[in-house]
Amino acid sequence: MAVVTLSRADRALWRATEDARRSRRNWAVSVWLGRLCLLAGLLGGWELAADRHLLDPTFTSKPSAIARAWWQLATTGSLWHHTQYTLTEFAVGFALGALLGVLAACLLTLSDLPYRVLEPYLLALYGIPKLALGPLIVLWFGVGLLPKIVLAAMMTFFLVYMNTVVGIRSTSGDMVALLRVMGATRRDLYRRLILPHALPYTLTALRLTIPIAIVGAVLGEFLGATGGLGYLIYEQVTFLAVDKMMAAIATLAAIVLAFRLLLLPLERSVNRHHKAIGGNG
């Protein structure tokens, strides 16, 4: 039976690799422990301050009361009913805005002229506060799901579009010229070089847009709705039910974190690939 032996250099490389992997694992554990300790400290301090009447529970509630309110809403089915509304509005609006943002970026960068013509108008639209457009959108589309989807899509579109344009326009001109000399068509350039180079920029925009798209959906629910977490929050204001309002807000935060965690592995994978090829396709 053959015996495989490692040279001194191979053993040193293996140890260095293991040390680096162990260091990354320890770092990740430290980060998560720090996050959990910070959360526990904040919640514990909040609870203690409310119990000692340093904070008025009537207006700030406290974590234990919020947890009970959340459980009550969950067991009665009310929480899922409203969460379903907001999730649908967010998911459809987010997907639609992201798709349109990428398509617009690709189409407008095919030639410099349309990009230069439309750029100031898109920037002007982006600069308009969506709170100002919200009532108009609700007036145009009613109080159903559509206006919330439109608001979430608008919130997503501009950031995805602008980041994707930056990624496309920062592609190495030398690489483009080299592929053209090799006979690459415009389609080949976009498929093999430009879009892979722009993908990390787009994924960064998607990560940053998740809470913004949620804000768009909730804003629409504040302005007029028959369901949704924003509607639930607005409804509880009348009864000064701060614990239920906070429970709905905590659910919104959990949705943002969940979608962020779903996107994180893809973003890391793309970024590793982008670095491996030198960042220039």
C-alpha positions, 0 to 999 in steps of 0.5 A: 500500500502506497503511503502519501507523505507531505513535504515540509512546504506542503505541511506549512501551506496546509497549516497556514490554510487551516490557521486562516480558516480557524481565524475566520471562524473565530472572527465570525463567532466573535461578531455574532457573540458581540451582536447577541450581547449588544441586543441582550444589553439593549433589551435588558436596559429597556426592560429595567428602565421601564420597570424603574419608571425611567421610561414611561411604558405607556409610550415606550412599552417594554420588551416583555410586553411587546413579546406578549403582544407579538404572541397574541397577534401570532396566535390569533392569526392577525399577525400572519394576515397583515404580514402576508400583505406586506410581504406580497407588496414588498416581494413583487415591488422589489423584484419588479423594481430590480428587474426594471432597474437592471434592464434600464441600465443595460438599455441606456448604456448601449449608447452614450447619447440616450444615457446623457439625455435621460440622466438629469430627468431620472435624477430629478425623479429620484430626488422627489421625496416618495412621501410626496408621491405617495398620496398621488399613487394611492389616488391613481391606483386605489387602496389595494395591493397595486399602489404599495407594489408601485411604491416599493418598485420605485424605491428599488428601481432608482438605486439598482439602476444607478449602481448597475450603471456605475458597474457597467461604465466602470468596465475596463475599456482595454478588456472591451477593446481586446474582446472586440478585436477577438470578434466579440459581438455586443451581446457577447460583451454584455454576457461575458464581460460587462454584466458579470463586472456589474453584478457585484454593484447590482447586488450591493444595491439590492442589499441596500434597497431591501429596507427601502422597499419595505418603507415604500410598501409600509408608506402605502399602507399608511396612506390607505389600505385594508391590511398590512403591517403598516396598516396594523401599526396605524390602526393601533395608534388609535388605541395607544397600543404601543406594545402591538405597534412595536410588535409589528415594527419588530416583525418588519425588522425581522423581514428585512434581516431575513431577506438580507441573510438570503441575499448574503451568500449570493453576494459573497459568492459573486464578490469572491468570483469578482476578486478572483478574476481581478475585478475587471472581467 
